[in-house]
Amino acid sequence: MSPFETTVGVRYRDLDTMGHVNNAVYATYLETARTEFFREVLDIDVAEVGGVVVASLSLEFHAPLTGTGPVTVSLWVPEVGETSCTFAYAISRDGRRVAEGETTLVTLDETGEPAPLPDRVRTTIEEYGEPPES
């Protein structure tokens, strides 16, 4: 299956004084894609889910992103564990990859301890294991 894709608008407030998207804002673009994935693919509103947390986040920048044109964020799930899954991302503009990222999400039970991924979630996210072509 193809990766999940969504378009994210770059706002003027995302830019630093040199007109580049601030490096911290890229994490928000990943979060936006992940939230849309949960909503559109898993039919889960993350505002109503308390048992999923980001355990790690990494970003790698390939080219500066300037101006306020939209970006495309591709998302795929290369690894699914018992209580966690890894989401990988590519941020592109006009077909040019400007950054890549990765987050590891962990599901928690009501006591805050790691809990198994629900079967429905596991089955669905395993379908998104293929990365996009570079």
C-alpha positions as CSV (number, residue, x, y, z in Angstrom):
1,M,0.0,0.0,0.0
2,S,1.2,3.5,-0.6
3,P,2.1,5.7,2.3
4,F,-0.5,8.0,3.8
5,E,-0.1,11.6,2.5
6,T,-1.5,14.9,3.7
7,T,-0.9,18.5,2.8
8,V,0.2,21.0,5.5
9,G,0.1,24.7,5.1
10,V,3.2,26.6,6.1
11,R,2.2,29.7,8.0
12,Y,4.1,32.9,8.2
13,R,4.6,32.3,11.9
14,D,6.5,29.1,11.1
15,L,9.3,31.2,9.5
16,D,12.4,32.5,11.3
17,T,13.9,35.9,10.6
18,M,15.7,34.6,7.5
19,G,12.5,33.3,6.0
20,H,13.3,29.6,6.7
21,V,10.8,27.3,8.5
22,N,12.1,27.0,12.0
23,N,13.5,23.6,12.8
24,A,11.2,23.0,15.7
25,V,8.1,23.5,13.5
26,Y,9.0,20.4,11.5
27,A,7.9,18.3,14.5
28,T,4.5,20.0,14.3
29,Y,4.2,19.0,10.6
30,L,4.9,15.4,11.6
31,E,2.3,15.7,14.4
32,T,-0.3,17.1,11.9
33,A,0.3,14.1,9.6
34,R,0.1,11.6,12.4
35,T,-3.2,13.2,13.7
36,E,-4.7,13.1,10.2
37,F,-3.6,9.5,9.9
38,F,-5.3,8.6,13.2
39,R,-8.4,10.4,12.1
40,E,-8.7,9.4,8.5
41,V,-7.2,5.8,8.5
42,L,-7.8,4.6,12.1
43,D,-11.0,6.6,12.7
44,I,-9.5,7.7,16.1
45,D,-9.7,11.3,17.4
46,V,-6.4,11.7,19.2
47,A,-7.9,14.3,21.5
48,E,-10.0,11.5,23.0
49,V,-7.2,9.0,23.3
50,G,-5.0,9.3,26.4
51,G,-3.1,6.0,26.0
52,V,-0.7,6.9,23.2
53,V,2.5,8.9,23.8
54,V,5.5,9.8,21.7
55,A,8.5,8.0,23.2
56,S,11.1,9.4,20.7
57,L,11.4,11.9,17.9
58,S,14.1,12.4,15.3
59,L,14.5,14.7,12.3
60,E,16.9,14.9,9.5
61,F,17.0,18.0,7.3
62,H,18.0,17.8,3.6
63,A,17.3,21.3,2.3
64,P,16.0,24.6,3.7
65,L,12.3,25.2,3.5
66,T,11.4,28.8,2.7
67,G,8.3,30.7,2.2
68,T,4.7,29.9,3.0
69,G,3.7,27.4,0.3
70,P,2.3,24.1,1.4
71,V,4.3,20.9,2.0
72,T,3.3,17.3,1.6
73,V,4.0,14.9,4.5
74,S,4.1,11.2,3.7
75,L,3.8,8.8,6.6
76,W,4.4,5.1,6.7
77,V,4.9,2.5,9.6
78,P,8.1,0.5,9.1
79,E,8.0,-1.2,12.5
80,V,5.2,-2.5,14.7
81,G,6.0,-4.0,18.1
82,E,3.9,-5.4,20.8
83,T,3.3,-2.1,22.7
84,S,4.8,0.4,20.2
85,C,5.1,1.4,16.6
86,T,7.5,3.5,14.6
87,F,6.1,6.1,12.2
88,A,8.5,7.4,9.5
89,Y,7.9,10.6,7.6
90,A,9.1,12.5,4.5
91,I,8.4,16.2,4.1
92,S,8.4,17.4,0.5
93,R,7.6,20.5,-1.5
94,D,7.2,20.5,-5.2
95,G,8.4,16.9,-5.3
96,R,11.7,17.7,-3.5
97,R,12.3,16.0,-0.2
98,V,13.4,18.6,2.4
99,A,13.3,16.5,5.6
100,E,12.7,13.1,7.0
101,G,11.6,12.2,10.5
102,E,10.7,9.3,12.8
103,T,8.6,8.9,15.9
104,T,8.1,6.0,18.1
105,L,4.7,5.8,19.8
106,V,3.9,3.7,22.8
107,T,0.4,2.6,24.0
108,L,-0.2,2.9,27.7
109,D,-2.8,1.3,30.0
110,E,-4.7,3.3,32.7
111,T,-1.7,3.0,35.1
112,G,0.7,4.5,32.6
113,E,2.4,1.2,31.8
114,P,3.0,0.0,28.2
115,A,0.0,-1.9,26.9
116,P,-0.4,-4.1,23.8
117,L,-1.6,-2.3,20.6
118,P,-5.2,-3.0,19.9
119,D,-5.6,-5.7,17.2
120,R,-7.7,-3.4,14.9
121,V,-5.0,-0.7,15.1
122,R,-2.2,-3.2,14.5
123,T,-3.9,-4.8,11.5
124,T,-4.5,-1.4,9.9
125,I,-1.1,0.2,10.5
126,E,0.7,-2.9,9.2
127,E,-0.7,-2.0,5.8
128,Y,1.3,1.2,5.7
129,G,4.8,-0.4,6.0
130,E,6.2,0.7,2.6
131,P,8.2,3.9,2.3
132,P,7.6,6.4,-0.5
133,E,10.0,6.5,-3.4
134,S,12.7,9.2,-2.9
